[in-house]
């Protein structure tokens, strides 16, 4: 298992933006991203200074990425 980087919510949002996720809406500190291409997945990313490892791993999995692919997007 690959080690996860320590990233902020904004870092995650910017990385996912590179693969076609755009801002759908925001409620409080949670940003909802929507995939532009078909499948139109939605992901919720907490806009915190540091994302916990379990939350980050879940976001990566829901985006259909591996940890290594996500690291390359950063």
N, C-alpha and C positions, 0 to 999 in steps of 0.2 A: 504494500500500500504506500502510495506516495505521500509525502508530507505536505500539508496545506500551508500556504503562505498566510501571513497576518495582513489582512486588508480591511479597508474601510468600506462602507456602503457605497460611497461615490466611486471607489476603484472598481467595485463589482459592476456597477451601473455602466461605467465607461467601457469595461471589458465586454460586457454583453451587448453593448451598442455596436461593437465591431462585427458582430455576427447577425445583426438585423433586429435587435430588440430596441424598441422606442418607448418613450414615456407614454403611458396610457392615462394614468392619474396618480394622485398622491393623497393620502389621508394621514395626517399627523406625520410621524416619522417613517411611515411605510410607503415605499414607492412601488407602484404596480407597473411592470413592463409588459409590453405586448410584442409578440413576434410578427413582423411584417409579412413574411412568407407563409404560405399555407401550412396548416396545423394551428397557426395563430395561438401558440401557447402563451399563457400569462404566468408571470413570475412575480412574487412579492419579495422585495429586497428591503430590509430595514436600513434606514439611513443613519447608521451609528458610526462612531469613530473606529470601532473594531467589531467585526462580525465574528460571532462564536464559531468554533470549528464545526460543530454539528449542523448549524444553520447554513454555513458556507457549503458543506458537503451536500446538503439537501438541495440547495440552489443549483449547484453544478450538475447533480444528477437529473433534476427536473429540466434543465436546459439541454440535456442530452449530450453532455460533454464528459470527458475524462479529466482528471486532475491535471495531467500534463497539458492537455489542450487548453484548459483554463489558464494555466501558468503562462503559456505562450501568448495569450491575449493581453496579459498585464503589461 
